[in-house]
Amino acid sequence: MFKFLFLLAILILSSDAAVQDFCVADLKAPESPSGYSCKSVTNVTVDDFVFSGLSAAGNTASIIKAAVTPAFAAQFPGVNGLGISAARLDLAAEGVIPFHTHPGASEILLVVQGSITAGFVSSANSVYLKTLKKGDLMVFPQGLLHFQVSDAGYTSVGYVFFSSSNPGLQITDFALFANDLPTKLVGATTFLDEATIKKLKGVLGGTN
């Protein structure tokens, strides 16, 4: 019986093994829930496995005073199907990446310049908060609300790494105030007064 269970475990563990070396994203084909289809191997070049877009600082001239430069499958075709991706965070003084979630991935943040106060909230509403310095890492479990705020008087920079080539993103403030969800319903679900909701909708471009 033990031998049978051992062999069964081996089969289960090996069932997710890759059946081909890679699946470079075919960006000309539509994206599906499972990702992009594979580009023909005859059309794959080394450039599909190299991305230089994280070397340049992002434009932080926005309401959040921050920029995110992604290296997901859509920008970096070589990571398609590999369960990894990355991004660069540039946060000017007082810059913020608002509360958001990545439904498809866990995240690790590495601070390389300045300091960043970061945290996440568990499903039990416990808060895990830390001010990170250069060289510090912090992990954000998949699907949990989290944020990053610059804690320096100058631009802070970090690199984030994800356990998916397409981690997904939903920003809480934008989900509530940057669309046409009726003000009355926003108030009923957030306990905010109408004037505050309309003000936030005006700032973020929402209507109704």
C-alpha positions in Angstrom: 0.0 0.0 0.0 2.8 2.4 0.9 4.5 1.8 -2.5 1.2 2.4 -4.3 0.7 5.7 -2.4 4.2 6.8 -3.2 3.8 6.1 -6.9 0.5 7.9 -6.9 2.1 11.0 -5.2 4.9 10.9 -7.9 2.2 10.9 -10.6 0.3 13.8 -9.1 3.4 15.9 -8.5 4.6 15.3 -12.1 1.2 16.0 -13.7 2.0 19.8 -13.7 5.4 19.4 -15.3 6.0 21.3 -18.5 5.6 19.4 -21.7 7.6 21.9 -23.6 10.5 24.2 -22.8 8.6 27.5 -23.0 5.5 29.2 -24.5 6.5 32.6 -25.7 3.3 34.7 -25.9 1.8 35.2 -29.4 0.7 38.8 -28.8 -1.1 38.8 -32.2 -3.5 36.2 -30.9 -6.3 36.9 -28.4 -5.6 36.4 -24.7 -7.6 33.7 -22.9 -8.2 33.2 -19.2 -5.2 30.8 -19.2 -2.9 33.3 -20.9 -1.6 33.8 -24.4 -1.2 31.0 -27.0 2.3 30.1 -27.9 4.2 31.7 -30.7 5.6 29.3 -33.2 9.1 28.1 -32.1 10.5 29.0 -35.5 9.6 32.7 -34.8 11.0 32.8 -31.3 14.2 34.8 -30.8 16.4 35.6 -27.8 14.8 39.0 -27.7 11.6 37.3 -26.5 13.4 36.4 -23.3 14.9 39.8 -22.6 13.1 42.9 -21.3 14.9 46.3 -20.7 11.8 48.3 -19.8 12.5 48.3 -16.0 15.7 50.3 -16.4 13.9 53.7 -16.9 12.0 55.5 -14.2 8.3 55.8 -14.6 6.3 59.0 -14.8 5.1 59.9 -11.3 3.2 63.1 -12.4 -0.2 61.7 -11.5 -2.7 61.9 -8.7 -1.0 59.1 -6.9 2.5 60.5 -7.5 3.6 57.0 -8.4 4.2 54.8 -11.5 4.2 51.1 -12.2 6.1 49.7 -15.1 5.0 46.1 -15.8 6.9 43.2 -17.2 4.0 40.9 -17.6 3.4 38.5 -20.6 1.9 41.4 -22.6 5.2 43.4 -22.3 7.6 40.5 -21.8 6.4 37.5 -24.0 9.1 35.1 -22.7 7.4 34.8 -19.2 4.1 33.6 -20.6 3.2 30.3 -19.0 6.2 30.3 -16.6 4.3 31.5 -13.5 6.6 34.6 -13.0 6.6 38.3 -13.9 7.9 41.6 -12.5 7.3 45.3 -12.3 9.1 48.5 -11.3 7.6 50.9 -8.7 8.5 54.6 -8.7 7.0 56.5 -5.8 7.8 60.3 -5.6 7.7 61.9 -2.2 4.3 61.2 -0.7 3.6 58.8 -3.6 1.2 55.9 -3.0 0.1 52.7 -4.7 -3.4 52.6 -3.3 -5.1 49.5 -1.8 -5.3 46.9 -4.5 -5.3 43.2 -5.1 -3.8 40.8 -7.5 -6.3 38.0 -7.9 -3.9 35.7 -9.8 -0.6 36.0 -7.9 1.4 36.5 -4.7 3.9 39.3 -4.8 7.3 40.1 -3.4 8.6 43.7 -3.1 12.3 44.5 -3.0 13.1 48.1 -2.1 16.2 49.4 -3.9 16.0 53.2 -3.1 14.5 55.3 -0.4 12.0 53.7 2.0 8.5 52.4 1.5 5.8 51.8 4.1 3.9 48.7 2.9 1.2 46.5 4.3 -1.6 44.1 3.7 -4.9 43.1 5.4 -5.7 39.4 5.9 -9.1 37.9 5.4 -9.5 38.1 9.2 -8.9 41.9 8.9 -5.5 41.6 10.6 -3.1 44.3 9.5 0.5 43.5 8.6 2.5 46.8 8.3 6.2 47.6 8.0 8.4 50.5 6.8 10.9 48.9 4.4 14.4 50.2 3.8 16.8 49.6 0.9 17.4 45.9 0.5 14.3 44.8 2.5 11.8 42.3 1.0 8.1 41.9 1.9 5.7 39.3 0.6 2.0 40.0 -0.1 -0.1 36.8 -0.3 -2.3 36.2 -3.3 -5.6 38.1 -3.4 -5.2 40.1 -0.3 -5.6 43.9 -0.2 -2.2 45.7 0.1 -0.6 49.0 -0.6 2.7 50.9 -0.7 3.5 54.5 0.3 6.8 56.4 -0.1 8.2 57.1 3.3 11.1 59.2 2.0 11.4 62.9 1.1 12.5 61.8 -2.4 11.6 59.2 -4.9 11.6 55.6 -3.6 12.1 52.7 -6.0 11.2 49.1 -5.7 10.9 46.0 -7.8 8.0 43.6 -7.4 7.9 40.0 -8.5 4.8 37.9 -9.1 4.0 34.2 -9.1 2.1 34.6 -12.4 2.9 36.0 -15.8 -0.4 37.9 -15.6 -1.2 38.6 -11.9 -4.3 40.8 -12.6 -5.0 44.0 -10.8 -8.0 45.7 -9.1 -7.5 49.0 -7.3 -10.2 49.5 -4.6 -10.5 53.3 -5.0 -11.0 53.0 -8.7 -13.5 50.2 -8.4 -15.6 52.4 -6.2 -15.2 55.8 -7.6 -13.8 55.7 -11.2 -16.9 54.2 -12.9 -20.6 54.7 -13.2 -21.7 52.7 -10.1 -24.6 54.8 -8.7 -23.7 57.1 -5.9 -26.6 55.8 -3.8 -25.3 52.2 -4.0 -21.7 53.3 -3.2 -23.1 55.0 -0.1 -25.1 52.0 0.9 -22.1 49.7 0.7 -19.4 52.0 2.1 -21.4 54.2 4.6 -19.9 57.3 3.0 -22.1 60.4 2.6 -23.2 61.5 -0.9 -21.0 64.7 -0.9 -17.9 62.7 -0.2 -18.7 60.1 -2.9 -19.3 62.7 -5.5 -16.1 64.5 -4.6 -14.1 61.3 -5.0 -15.9 60.4 -8.3 -15.0 63.9 -9.5 -11.3 63.3 -8.6 -11.1 59.9 -10.2 -13.4 60.4 -13.2 -16.5 58.5 -12.0 -20.0 59.4 -12.9 -23.6 58.7 -11.8 
